[in-house]
Amino acid sequence: MEDVVEEILLCVPPDEPAHLVRAALVCKAWRRTLTDSGFLRRYRGFHRVPPLLGYLRVRNLWHKTGGPIPAFVPTTAASPLPPPPLHRGSYWALDCRHGRVLLHAFPPQYLLVWDPITGDRKELSVPAFPHTYLEGAVLCAMDDCDHRGCRGGPFLVSASSILKYDLGGHRLSVIEPPHRVFGYIAMEVEDEVLGFVAELDNCIYKWLWQASANGTGRWEKHMVMELETTLLPGPAPGTYHEVITHVEGTDTIFISGA
């Protein structure tokens, strides 16, 4: 029966983690199954894309009383509510990937890699390049990692431009975005192609990077989506939109309006 129960628990959708918590309270046998490392690996592999537990505010806000507003906004009943990444000062959230968050904190200026689950913090100096306050990425640096449990391992941080590393020729090059506009993001799109999404003139544009045989490449416009005809109801006159982030492993993007 334990094998049958394990197969049933394996099919519990990950969108609401509270279901697994309630199942662990049924009996000790179910709790042993749900906390077993082998079962957790199977569960992550079976469902592939991890659930969205919440989102992080682009910048930290403060109450009139002087206290911080929670930086993390949960989207499920069982989402953890981590402590604030900063107890003083301000920040801009640059990236969130593989269990880590990259923040640009100030004053003084520095980059902060923050684990919202464990609260672990690592401070890094700001590179001497422009636009660091807008662009940056944090990612796992472990070899052959499936990114389903790499918390606490080595990581890489990239800021300012898009860096390309040729694994065969061991060459590092820079890919400049197609437009220097506020609020653009780079993301992996169909067929593992590098994509670039931005808002310009009340439209969402998507470019694809077309690499050439000599190692160079160019951006090609792939899609234009008018916000006035897409958003229902339409945006109010004078509304400013900005592409702020995307959900890793999906084609979902987040757009803010003000």
Salt bridges, closest charged atoms under 4 A:
GLU6 OE2 - ARG42 NH1 2.97
GLU7 OE2 - ARG42 NH2 3.10
ASP95 OD2 - ARG97 NH1 2.57
ASP115 OD2 - ARG151 NE 2.82
ASP120 OD2 - LYS122 NZ 2.71
GLU123 OE2 - ARG121 NH2 3.45
GLU135 OE2 - ARG180 NH1 2.87
ASP146 OD2 - ARG148 NH1 3.94
ASP166 OD2 - ARG171 NH2 3.01
GLU176 OE1 - ARG180 NH2 2.98
GLU190 OE1 - LYS206 NZ 3.90
GLU190 OE2 - HIS222 NE2 3.19
GLU220 OE2 - ARG218 NH2 2.43
GLU248 OE1 - ARG97 NE 3.23
GLU248 OE1 - HIS246 NE2 3.58
